[in-house]
Structure formats: structure tokens, C-alpha cells
Amino acid sequence: PDCLPLQFLSYLGACDRLLKQGYEEGEVEEAMEMFQYSEKKVTEFLHLLAQFNDMGFQQNEIKEVLLLCGNQRERALEELVMK
């Protein structure tokens, strides 16, 4: 039998670390796909998503703006405020 590809093991490890930080499984999986499995970008995205969520912005708007702004907090916040 073939061994699991290292990329998949890396993906599982990243997901596990993010879940242990308290992020929801569905959000982690969606973000992993959106950012081509870059743990650094996913972590930034989920952190900002939670922050903006706590500020009362709509989740779907936050996701859209963060993608457009490449996880740049200040730009994303400006966009959200203008909506």
C-alpha cells in the first residue's frame, strides 16, 4: 500500500492545530480550500473572520472582503464599514 502523501498529512496537521485553537471544522475546511492549504493564510483569515464577526459584521460579507483584500486587516475593515 502507498503511504499517504506528505501534503495530506501536512493538511491534517494544520487542520488539527486550527481545531485545537477553537475554530469550527467547517470553517477550517472551507478556508483551507480557499487558500490552497496555506496554514499561515488560513490562520490569518480565521482570526480576522472571528474578529470582524465579534464587531457585528455579516459572515458572508467578511469572507468576501477578506478574499478581495488578501487578509489585509485595515483594508478589509474599511471595505466592511463602507458596505
TAPE-V813956 format. One record per run of one state. SS is the DSSP state (2 for helix, 1 for strand, 0 for the rest). FROM is the first residue (numbers start at 1). TO is the last residue. Records with the same first field share a line. If there is no record, write none. Layout:
SS->FROM-TO + FROM-TO
//
This chain:
0->1-5 + 21-24 + 35-38 + 55-58 + 70-72 + 83-83
2->6-20 + 25-34 + 39-54 + 59-69 + 73-82
//
